[in-house]
Amino acid sequence: MFPIKTIKAAGMLPLISGILELGQNARITVSGNSMYPFLREGIDSVELTKGSFEKLSKGDIAIVHRTDGHYVMHRIIRKDKNCFFMVGDAQQWIEGPLYPYQVVAMVTAIWRKDNRIACQDFRWIVLSRVWLYLRPFRGFILRFQRKLIQG
């Protein structure tokens, strides 16, 4: 048996984009902490479908290709006629404007262990919308949570 190698999703996204272009879905493990507490690095995975600007709406999670060549997966906080803005769930600053050509994929479901949580699940939508509105207080909330966990 060969050892399993871990590859950062960013290194695989050009290949994944090709798979999505063919109408297939893909699933990748979350890397990074910018989407905590909704997505946990190395624990959760996301199901991806081909992204399109027209389908994006507030609260959706999407992967974009930044102009500096990096890929990022964040939540849509605002969509205008020709652009959109994103924010990580563990962040307060908003990134944008981003443009339609930068959309690579949309997250359709979260996998937590063997449980699939559809992004269209009513509970998921409500929780993520509340978290968007709590953006100015996230730093305090996450610090408080860390103190509770550490004891």
N, C-alpha and C positions, 0 to 999 in steps of 0.2 A: 504494500500500500504506500502511496506517495503522501508526503506531508502536505497539509492544507496551507496555502499561502493567503495571507490577508492583503488585499489591494484596496487602497483608498478609492472611494466611489468616483472621485474627480478624474482619476486615471482611466476609469472605465466608461465615463459618460459619453465620449464620442461613439463608442461601440453601442452603448445602450440607446443613444439617440437613433442610431441606424435600426435597431430592433423596433423601437417605437414607431419609426417612420413606416415600417412594414405592417403596422397595425397590431403588433403584439404588445403585451404588457411586460413589465420587468419588476423585479423586487430587489431592493438593495438594503443593506444594513446601514443604519444611521451612523454618521461619523461627525464629530464636533458636538459642542454643547450649546450652540446658539438657539436651538429649538427646545431646550429644557424649560419647563417640566413636561411638556406634551410629548416630546420625543427624546429618548435617552440613548446616548452614544453606546454603541456596541451591544445594546440590549434589544432595542426596537428596530424594526425594518419597515420600509414603506413600499407600497405597491404603486408603480408609476404607469401612466398612460401618456400618449402624445399630448403635448401642451399646445394650446392656442390662445391667443390674446382674447378672442371673442368669448371663449368659455370661462375666462377668469372672472372671479367676483370676490368681493371683500370676504376675508376669512379663509379663502382657499390657500393651500400650501402648494408652492410651485418651485421648480428648479429653473434658474436662469443662468445664462452664460454672460458673465460680466465683460465689460470692454477690456479689462486687464487680462482676460483669458481664464480667470478662475470661475468655478461653478459655485453657486450657493443655493440652499434650500431654505426659504423663509415664507412667511405668511403675508398675503396681500392685505394691506391696510387701506388702500385707496386705489380706485381705478378711474382714470379720466378718459376722454375721448381717444387720445392717441398715445397714452402712456399709463404707467401704474407705479405704485410705491409699495415697498415691502419692509417688514420688520421681523427680526428673530424673536421667538417667544421669550428668550432670556435677555433681550435687549430693549433699550428705550429709544435709540436713534433710528430714524427712518431712512431707508436707502431709496434713492430714485432721483429723478425720473428714470424708469426703465422702459424699454420699448418692445413692441410686439416681436421683432426679430430675435430678441434675447430669450424668449420663452422656450425652454427645452422640454419640460415635462410637468405634469400635474400629479399630485399625490391623490390617489383615489381611496386608499385604505392604509391603515396602520396595523402592523402585526406586532402584538405584544405576547411573547411566548407563542402559543399556538392559537391565540384568539385574534380573529380579524375584526377590526373596527372600521366600518365604512365611514368615510369622511362625510357622507350624507346622513349619518345617524343623528337623530334629533338631539340627543344628549351631547354628542361631540360638537355639534354646531353651537349649541347654547354655551358650553364651556369655553370654546375658543373665542366666541364673540365677547363673552364677559372678560376674558383675558386680554383681548384687544383693548377694551375700554379701561382696563386697569394699567395700561402701559405706563402712565406717569408714576405709578406706585410699585412697579415690578422690582426695582432694586431693593426696596425696603422689604417687600414680601419674600423675596428669595433669600435675603440675609436672615430674616426671621425664621424661615424654614430651616436653613442650615444650622442655626443655633438650636432649634428644637431637636433636630436629628443628632447633633453632636452632644446634646445633653447638658 
